[in-house]
Amino acid sequence: MNTKAKKPVTVPAIRNAKGGTPIVSLTAYTTPMARLLDPHCDFLLVGDSLGMVLHGLPDTRSVTLDMMILHGQAVMRGASTALVVVDMPFGSVEESPESAYRNAVRVIKETGCAAIKLEGGRELAPTIAFLTARGIPVLAHVGLMPQRSAIMGGFKTQGRNDDQAEQVRLDAEAVADAGAFAVVIEGTVEPVARQITAEIDIPTIGIGASPACDGQILVVDDMIGMLSDYSPKFVRQYADTADAISSAVSAHRPKPRITWMVQAVSRKSGSSPRLFWAIDGPMPTSENSDSPTVTTVTSAIKPKASGNRMRVRIRFEASRRAWLPPYPIISQEAERSTRAIIPWPAKSAATRCMSCSFPKGSAAKG
């Protein structure tokens, strides 16, 4: 199909694409993603896979009708030309054709989508006929059906033996005869999906099936490498978004610096403290690390004279735990220094004071 067409894609346009230019479709769950995908896709599927992809659910069976409607509304706000199809979640169509009709009408009214998708073969053919006869376009789904993974023994490829192949083929024929405008064939061995595509009159949309299908659909998060922990074998990743996001966040993290401010007084008592030395630079977070700490602010406490040395108390304030090594405090006039181990606070936003000393008369002028 011509995805560059300015006119919105319609259900008849998808139905008439049988044997023509391959149909392009992807899942979408949010407005920003729908806006990005809309110019490139013939239809967007608000799939119940959002339960696993966005909400971290173990499967799609826990997805509710309210969840589908919420995400359907979001996608509709971002789509302008692509046809939007919303999945009917587990338990929303199985009870009866009448119940399925009520739920489907609610989805279409509350989201504004053009069609709904339901998983099921021959057993749901009467429901598909009931819906389509009342003006609800249906995208069917056969082969591997995630909503029935418990019965199927998991997400297992279908059609591996003659019996399975015949079941998938009969399901596809039944939904086509019932009036579905297209059918998704998921997780089915290639020869079976190819045969079904050649035999039925409606477009087939493959996902882990056959390149011979009339179109293909993928979970967009799989395609762009958003899900770093899992990717189906049949998915070709065109980007590594998860790694890009991680790198971006790491780059965004501030590279904080620590400032030490030391004040000293002259030998005359009662004189005002003056700036002696200031250091501004990154500090390591551990003894064997060169990474900087978070930003720290320090304030000096009035020093006291003791014998022939000047004692200075320095207060360090940090926003999180850090480790500071022995660090020299150097006179601006004479290159004399003293070292001190600074015990950093173990708790965040804490304050710790330290004392160090240096020879009298080494304070900077002015």
C-alpha positions in Angstrom: 0.0 0.0 0.0 1.0 3.6 -0.5 1.8 4.8 3.1 2.6 8.3 1.8 -1.0 9.0 0.8 -2.4 12.0 2.6 -5.9 10.5 2.8 -6.6 8.3 5.9 -6.4 4.6 5.3 -9.7 2.8 5.5 -10.9 -0.7 6.2 -11.8 -1.3 2.5 -8.4 -0.1 1.5 -6.8 -2.8 3.7 -9.3 -5.4 2.5 -8.5 -4.6 -1.1 -4.7 -4.8 -0.6 -4.8 -8.5 -1.0 -1.9 -9.6 -3.3 -0.8 -6.0 -3.8 1.8 -3.8 -2.2 2.7 -5.3 1.2 0.8 -3.9 4.1 2.9 -2.2 6.8 1.8 -2.3 10.4 3.2 -1.9 13.8 2.0 -1.8 17.4 1.5 1.6 19.1 0.5 2.2 22.7 1.2 6.0 23.2 0.6 9.3 21.5 4.3 10.1 20.8 4.9 6.7 19.3 1.7 6.9 17.2 2.9 10.2 15.8 6.2 8.8 14.8 4.8 5.6 13.2 1.7 7.2 11.5 3.5 8.4 8.3 5.0 5.0 7.7 2.2 2.6 8.5 -1.0 1.5 6.8 -2.5 0.6 10.2 -1.5 0.8 13.8 -2.5 -2.0 16.3 -3.1 -1.1 19.9 -2.2 -4.6 20.9 -2.9 -6.2 24.2 0.9 -6.9 24.2 1.0 -3.5 26.0 0.4 -5.5 29.2 3.8 -7.1 28.8 5.7 -4.3 27.0 4.5 -1.3 29.0 3.1 -2.6 32.3 5.5 -5.5 33.0 2.8 -8.1 33.2 3.8 -11.8 32.7 1.3 -12.3 29.8 -1.6 -10.6 28.1 -4.4 -12.3 30.0 -4.4 -9.7 32.8 -5.0 -6.8 30.4 -8.4 -5.1 30.9 -10.8 -3.4 28.6 -10.2 -0.1 30.4 -6.5 -0.4 29.7 -7.1 -1.0 26.0 -9.5 2.0 25.8 -7.0 4.2 27.6 -4.1 3.3 25.2 -6.5 3.4 22.2 -7.4 7.0 23.0 -3.7 7.9 23.3 -2.9 6.3 19.9 -5.9 8.0 18.2 -4.5 11.4 19.4 -1.3 10.7 17.5 -2.6 9.0 14.3 -3.8 11.0 11.4 -3.6 8.8 8.3 -3.0 5.2 9.6 -6.0 3.0 10.4 -6.1 2.3 14.1 -7.2 -1.2 15.3 -7.7 -1.9 19.0 -7.3 -5.4 20.5 -10.1 -7.0 22.4 -8.6 -8.3 25.6 -9.0 -11.7 27.1 -12.5 -12.3 28.4 -14.2 -9.5 26.4 -15.5 -11.5 23.5 -15.7 -15.1 24.5 -19.0 -15.1 26.5 -21.4 -14.5 23.7 -21.7 -12.5 20.4 -24.0 -10.1 22.3 -21.4 -9.5 25.0 -18.7 -9.1 22.4 -20.8 -6.6 20.6 -21.3 -4.4 23.7 -17.6 -4.4 24.5 -16.6 -3.7 20.9 -19.1 -0.8 20.6 -17.7 0.6 23.8 -14.1 0.4 22.5 -15.0 2.1 19.2 -17.1 4.8 20.8 -14.6 5.7 23.5 -11.5 5.6 21.4 -12.7 6.5 17.9 -10.8 3.6 16.4 -11.8 2.1 13.0 -11.8 -1.6 13.9 -11.2 -4.1 16.6 -9.0 -7.3 16.6 -9.9 -10.5 18.4 -8.0 -13.8 18.8 -9.8 -17.0 17.8 -10.7 -19.3 15.0 -13.7 -21.4 14.2 -15.2 -21.1 17.7 -15.4 -17.3 17.3 -16.5 -17.3 13.7 -20.2 -16.7 14.7 -19.1 -13.8 16.9 -17.2 -12.3 14.0 -20.2 -12.6 11.7 -22.4 -11.1 14.4 -20.1 -8.1 14.8 -19.5 -7.4 11.1 -23.2 -7.7 10.3 -23.7 -4.8 12.8 -21.1 -2.6 11.3 -18.0 -3.4 13.4 -14.9 -4.2 11.3 -12.9 -7.1 12.6 -9.3 -8.0 12.2 -9.0 -11.7 13.1 -6.0 -13.5 14.7 -5.1 -17.2 14.3 -2.1 -19.4 14.8 -0.3 -18.7 18.0 -2.8 -16.9 20.2 -1.1 -15.4 23.3 -4.4 -15.1 25.2 -4.6 -18.9 25.0 -0.9 -19.5 25.9 -1.9 -21.5 29.0 -3.9 -24.0 26.8 -1.2 -24.0 24.1 1.6 -24.8 26.6 3.3 -21.4 26.2 4.3 -19.3 23.3 5.0 -22.2 20.9 5.1 -22.1 17.1 2.0 -23.6 15.6 1.6 -25.9 12.5 4.6 -28.1 13.2 2.7 -31.3 12.5 -0.2 -32.1 10.1 -2.9 -31.8 12.7 -1.8 -28.4 13.9 -1.3 -27.2 10.3 -4.9 -28.3 9.5 -6.3 -26.5 12.6 -4.7 -23.2 11.7 -5.8 -23.5 8.1 -9.4 -24.2 9.1 -9.4 -21.3 11.6 -8.2 -18.9 8.9 -10.9 -20.1 6.4 -13.6 -19.7 9.1 -12.7 -16.2 10.1 -12.4 -15.1 6.4 -15.9 -16.6 5.6 -17.3 -14.9 8.7 -16.4 -11.5 7.4 -13.1 -10.4 8.9 -11.4 -7.8 6.6 -7.9 -9.3 7.3 -6.3 -12.0 9.6 -3.1 -11.9 11.6 -1.2 -15.2 11.4 1.2 -15.4 14.4 3.9 -17.9 15.2 3.1 -20.3 12.5 5.6 -22.3 10.4 6.3 -20.7 7.1 4.8 -23.3 4.6 1.5 -23.2 6.5 1.2 -19.4 6.5 2.2 -19.3 2.8 -0.5 -21.8 2.0 -3.2 -20.0 3.9 -2.2 -16.7 2.2 -2.7 -18.4 -1.2 -6.0 -20.0 -0.3 -8.1 -17.3 1.5 -9.5 -14.1 -0.1 -8.6 -11.6 2.7 -5.2 -10.2 3.4 -2.9 -12.1 5.8 -0.7 -10.2 8.2 2.2 -12.2 9.4 4.1 -12.0 12.7 6.7 -14.7 12.9 5.0 -16.5 10.0 5.9 -16.1 6.4 7.3 -13.3 4.1 4.6 -14.5 1.6 1.9 -12.9 3.8 0.2 -9.9 2.4 1.6 -7.7 5.2 3.7 -7.9 8.3 3.3 -6.6 11.8 5.8 -6.3 14.7 5.8 -5.1 18.2 7.5 -1.8 17.7 9.5 -2.1 20.9 11.0 -5.3 19.6 11.9 -3.8 16.3 13.7 -0.7 17.8 15.5 -2.7 20.5 13.6 -1.1 23.4 13.2 -4.4 25.3 16.8 -5.3 26.1 15.9 -8.4 28.1 14.1 -10.3 25.3 13.6 -10.3 21.6 11.8 -12.9 19.5 14.0 -14.8 17.1 12.1 -13.6 14.0 12.5 -9.9 14.8 15.1 -7.9 13.0 16.2 -5.0 15.1 16.8 -1.8 13.3 18.0 0.1 16.3 19.3 -0.3 19.9 17.0 2.1 21.7 17.6 0.7 25.1 21.3 1.2 24.9 20.8 4.7 23.4 18.5 5.7 26.3 21.0 4.3 28.9 23.8 6.3 27.2 21.8 9.4 27.1 20.8 9.2 30.7 24.4 8.5 31.7 25.6 11.6 29.7 22.8 13.7 31.4 24.0 12.8 34.8 25.9 15.8 36.2 29.6 15.6 36.7 29.8 17.4 40.0 32.7 19.2 41.6 33.7 19.9 45.1 34.8 23.2 46.4 36.9 23.7 49.5 37.0 27.1 51.1 39.5 27.9 53.9 39.6 31.1 55.9 42.5 32.3 58.1 43.1 35.3 60.4 46.2 37.4 60.8 48.2 37.4 63.9 46.4 40.4 65.3 43.5 39.2 67.4 40.1 40.4 66.5 40.9 40.8 62.8 38.3 39.5 60.3 38.8 36.2 58.5 40.3 36.3 55.0 40.2 33.8 52.2 43.2 31.6 52.4 42.7 29.0 49.7 40.0 27.6 47.5 40.0 24.4 45.5 37.4 23.5 42.9 37.6 20.1 41.2 36.2 16.6 40.9 36.7 14.2 43.7 36.5 10.3 43.5 33.7 8.4 44.9 35.8 5.5 46.1 39.4 4.8 46.7 39.9 3.0 43.4 37.6 5.2 41.3 38.1 8.4 39.4 34.4 9.2 39.0 33.3 12.6 40.5 31.0 13.0 43.4 27.8 15.1 43.5 28.1 18.8 43.9 29.2 19.9 47.3 29.1 23.2 49.0 31.4 24.1 51.9 31.5 26.9 54.4 34.4 27.9 56.6 34.4 28.3 60.3 36.5 31.0 62.0 40.0 29.5 62.7 41.9 29.7 65.9 45.6 30.2 66.5 47.5 27.6 68.4 51.2 28.0 69.1 53.0 28.7 65.9 50.4 27.1 63.7 47.0 28.2 62.5 44.2 25.8 62.9 41.3 25.9 60.5 38.0 24.1 60.8 36.3 23.4 57.4 32.8 22.3 57.1 31.9 20.0 54.2 28.4 19.5 53.0 27.4 16.8 50.6 24.2 15.6 49.0 25.2 11.9 49.1 27.8 9.6 50.4 31.3 10.1 49.0 34.9 9.1 49.8 37.6 11.8 49.9 41.3 10.8 49.9 44.0 12.7 51.7 44.2 16.0 50.0 46.8 18.8 50.4 45.8 22.3 51.4 48.5 24.5 49.9 49.6 28.0 50.8 49.3 30.5 48.0 52.6 32.2 49.1 54.7 29.4 50.3 54.4 25.9 48.8 53.8 24.3 52.1 51.1 21.8 52.5 49.4 19.6 55.1 47.4 16.5 54.4 44.3 15.2 56.2 41.9 12.3 55.8 38.4 13.7 55.6 35.7 11.3 57.1 32.8 11.9 54.7 29.2 11.6 56.1 27.6 8.2 55.6 24.1 9.8 55.2 22.9 12.1 52.5 22.7 15.9 53.0 24.9 15.6 56.0 27.7 17.8 57.3 31.1 16.9 58.7 33.8 19.2 60.0 37.5 18.7 59.9 40.5 20.5 61.3 43.8 21.1 59.6 46.7 23.3 60.3 49.3 25.3 58.5 52.1 27.7 59.4 51.2 31.2 60.5 51.9 33.9 58.0 51.1 31.7 55.0 47.7 33.3 54.5 47.2 35.1 51.2 47.2 38.9 51.3 44.1 40.9 50.5 
